[in-house]
């Protein structure tokens, strides 16, 4: 089986111990049997799509991809997959906290008191995992999937007009073409810009670490004020 992985999925393939694979942002440029990619990428060949935004998604994707390939790559059957996955995830102190049920409950208990607006699916996955209270779940209905930026601009207008005041933070992706100076200077500290896939490490664990650490710092600052 010829496997082609996109750059952002390369680390997952390596962690599983897959020996022969090609890396290409555009899998269709290669002769392959299976492309391993994230949902944003497209290909005409058979593909396996990974979700790698939250720590639990990273762990689940590793396990599910392993079992998907188990019968197709015989050498994987001799691997102790749990040891491989645990070794990788233990590289992150933050991941260890969120994958520990007791510690995660304690974090979520604090986070649940923080009200946020968010505007992308990758942020939704992370913020839900951290336990923040999301105020605008309705924009993630399928029929408005590609209108997040429009909702964001509408909410900015409402905030500037004091029509929205019941929030602690606005969390938005860096690909929004948005001038932060359009926001009332008194609430600039409530806006958190999170880097998207193209502007951050291709290693999913390092990518998650960076994003979670930004939001954890927000948690710390919030509870200092209480």
Secondary structure, 3 states (H helix, E strand, C coil): CCEEECHHHHHHHHHCCCCCEEECCCHHHCCCCEEEEECCCCCCCCEEEECCCCHHHHHHHHHHHHHHHCCCCHHHHHCCHHHHHHHHHCCCHHHHHHCCHHHHHHHHHHHCCCEEEECCHHHHHHHHHHCCEECCHHHHCHHHCCCHHHHHHHHHHHHHCCCCCCCCEEEEECCCCCCHHHCCHHHHHHEEEECCHHHCCCCHHHHHHHHHHHHHHHHHHHHHHC
